[in-house]
Amino acid sequence: MAVFQYNPFRSSEDTSPGLQLVFWGKEDCVPGHTVGPGVRDLYKIHFVHKGKGVVRAGTETVQLVAGQAFLIWPDIVCYYKADDEDPWTYSWIGFEGNEVQELLSRTFLTPEMPIFSMDSKVMPTLYDRLSDASLSSAALDLRLNSIFYEFLATWVETTERTERTERTSTPTVISGRGDQYVHQTLEFLHTHYNENISLADHADSLGIDRKHLSTLFKKSLDIPPRQYLLHYRMDRACDLLVTGKYTVGEVARSVGYQDPLLFSRMFKKIKGIPPSMYSHSLK
């Protein structure tokens, strides 16, 4: 059964808010539960907490699993369906405003590629936090807006558009099961590169053998997933080093290395110089 909650402080129809929370909700879907094809008049994000289902993005149908999310655009035809055997449980948030497009311009999201990975802190608990805040009285509007804006900031950071993400997110349209696994693995690596991650556990979550996943990944990108992760971490390290704000140890831990010496060796192996000299080499 679906549970909907609404923002009682939503502006009237004749105004043009910058950013506005409209509603939020959650549902344990029954097997095969289908929505659409149809359109919405606002932006709506679904967060998949468990189970799986499919989303039609453009002309392609993509399977989503727990830990992923998808955005629905206003006036864009959308369709999604819970799995027949392992139906998803998802929560959602609906919002609108004339500043949403500017936020989206900072992300890699498009109507043809509306899928992204959830962060580990804000998005999984968003429904509960908004619902708890709705029990407040005098400060309800402030509490809802605080949670809403925290979510927006995390969302933009999670889906940030950079030269690297634009390059590594291709292909953006998923045409087959193999490409689907590769894309989900890219999202997993981009989101969790700064953690002690296990590709074997990720493969298990997709229901695929780790070696087979590595074969698909290498066939698609001409590089094994572990090497891709190494290069991705070093590219991100370069972004941090060039600012001159962080120590080598801070950069190392920010890209998934608890041992700065190991990080330095790997950085020199990939970039040809020690990380302590990287920013100077660009001058």
GIGI-V947488 format. One record per helix or strand of 3 or more residues. SS is the DSSP state (h for helix, s for strand). FROM is the first residue (numbers start at 0). TO is the last residue. If there is no record, write none. Layout:
<<SS,FROM,TO> <SS,FROM,TO>>
This chain:
<<s,2,5> <s,19,27> <s,33,37> <s,42,49> <s,51,56> <s,59,64> <s,67,71> <s,77,81> <s,88,95> <h,99,103> <s,114,116> <h,122,132> <h,139,157> <h,162,167> <h,176,191> <h,198,205> <h,209,220> <h,224,240> <h,247,253> <h,259,270> <h,274,280>>
